[in-house]
Amino acid sequence: MQTLAPAAPSPAAVAAARVRSRGRAAGRLLCWLAPAVLTGLVVSFGVARPEPWRDELATWSAATRTVPQIFALGQHIDGVTVPYYLLAHVWTRWSGDSILALRMPSVLAVTATTAVVALLARRLWDPRTALLAGLLVTAMPVASRYAQEARGYAFAGLFAALSTLLLLRALDRSNFKIWIAYAVSVLLLGWSHQIALLLLLGHGITVAVLARRRLLSWVPAVAPAVAGVLPFTLLGLDQRDSQLDWLAAATPSDLAGIAGHLFVSGIVGGAVCTLAALGVRADPDRRATLIFIAAVLPVLTLYLVDQLVTPIFVGRYLYFVVPLLCLVAGRALAGLRLWHAVAVVLVVALVGLPAQGEMRRSHSGFDYRQAAAMVAANARPGDAIIYAPRDGWQFTDTALRYYLGDSVPRDALLRSDQLRNASFWATECTDPDACLMRTGRVWVLSADNLETGRRAGETDQLSAATQYALAPFTRLLTCRMDGFTLVLFERRPAGSEAPTTAGLRWGPGVVTRSAGEG
């Protein structure tokens, strides 16, 4: 019996197959590349406009030190942040220390996070879900917020998503190289922000549910990574009382409103969390459920630690769960028609626009830039300056050094600077009268109270000894800007009248003349 050979496909069928194949390949590429590029454009917009706030000033102060000085700093303060400071040190040596340069690593990290979230969604489900999950990350105001901040939160989000992707790859196909990559990503996750290691609770559950036999590979992969973070953890435990003393224990309302803190906008946070819950229901293979659990467990665990051990429940510490929630929310959107799903993302983005605009105007209520500009425009050779409070978290002296460099007036009361103290704070002399002996003009820059918001007066934050040392001086001018009261004093010659303000080029702000000036 003769067997008939199958008919050869027609040229048109071959061409159509090639087109479909190329279309699928393009879709698998664009589903993560397009959201990543869009994210890069969105988070880069206005990145250098808001001035650095105090945490970023701390980053600059640490990054501009030598490596031994960074480790010495970690022995006294910010021990858990030393790995990020080392990264910032290397980066600024190559790129400089402008605001744009300081924030660019975070911009790149958030851009990469979008790509990883989309790749994770593609691996779990399909390119359609990948595209929508990536676009959700792009639309998040909180993504722009931490992309535009020189701290480690953006990297925590990146390595939370990357470690989850690598874990699922390792569970699908156990491979020594993949487990090594997973271990490195967990190590980098902990170095970015140690609280982000709470994600391992969800990872452990994921391994136990999907492939229990892989626990024998997961534990050895996690153990050395956690060990690599442990030295910095021990430093942080010793510094807990000094660094977290500003926190009070969270309340149940803080937990109930965590979505608003996590996503910057309460409406955006509520929408994403609702979509994530729907994504769990829409996914029958339990993987969306496991991702959702991995995102929620760190929030609940940190709240328990806050209640039972020490106050530590801060929204920005949990940013690393946001990409995972967007991932599961993307699964819910994939059940809609594509353009309907894209419309939902656009609505979420529009709701978040006010928050996007606000974060591009200011990151804090302290106008360091204007304070520095006021001093720079009116300072004369030989001027000195006094900072108040000197031991607070406002970092006013660091800000003026950042903006003015060597042009900053002489620190009138300085006895030991931040580098010598291996700290963010300098030590002042104990005899202000002697320290001001040869000073003709002195500025006093006083910052508002961080805890109460109480507005700083002209000299009310100075010690009694420093106020006494200013008795021979006449107040020339007082200027008020956001967060600060700036005063210029001039030594009064014996028997002379109060000096005038002629010739001073005073910039914007609220200015008052001294008593008796016409």
Sequence and secondary structure as in RCSB ss.txt:
>XXXX:A:sequence
MQTLAPAAPSPAAVAAARVRSRGRAAGRLLCWLAPAVLTGLVVSFGVARPEPWRDELATWSAATRTVPQIFALGQ
HIDGVTVPYYLLAHVWTRWSGDSILALRMPSVLAVTATTAVVALLARRLWDPRTALLAGLLVTAMPVASRYAQEA
RGYAFAGLFAALSTLLLLRALDRSNFKIWIAYAVSVLLLGWSHQIALLLLLGHGITVAVLARRRLLSWVPAVAPA
VAGVLPFTLLGLDQRDSQLDWLAAATPSDLAGIAGHLFVSGIVGGAVCTLAALGVRADPDRRATLIFIAAVLPVL
TLYLVDQLVTPIFVGRYLYFVVPLLCLVAGRALAGLRLWHAVAVVLVVALVGLPAQGEMRRSHSGFDYRQAAAMV
AANARPGDAIIYAPRDGWQFTDTALRYYLGDSVPRDALLRSDQLRNASFWATECTDPDACLMRTGRVWVLSADNL
ETGRRAGETDQLSAATQYALAPFTRLLTCRMDGFTLVLFERRPAGSEAPTTAGLRWGPGVVTRSAGEG
>XXXX:A:secstr
          HHHHHHHHHHHHHHHHHHHHHHHHHHHHHHHHHHTTTTSS   HHHHHHHHHHTS HHHHHHHHT
TS GGGHHHHHHHHHHHHHH SSHHHHHHHHHHHHHHHHHHHHHHHHHHT HHHHHHHHHHHHH HHHHHHHTSS
SSHHHHHHHHHHHHHHHHHHHHS  HHHHHHHHHHHHHHHHH GGGGGHHHHHHHHHHHH GGGHHHHHHHHHHH
HHHHHHHHHHHHHTHHHHSTT     HHHHHTHHHHHHSSHHHHHHHHHHHHHHHHH TTSHHHHHHHHHHHHHH
HHHHHHHHT     GGGGGGGHHHHHHHHHHHHTTS HHHHHHHHHHHHHHTHHHHHHHTT SSS  HHHHHHHH
HHH  TT EEEEESSSSSS HHHHHHHHHGGGS EETTEEE HHHHTSS  EE S HHHHTTT SEEEEEEE  T
TT     SSTTS HHHHHHTTTEEEEEEEEETTEEEEEEEE  TT      TT    SSEEEE TT  
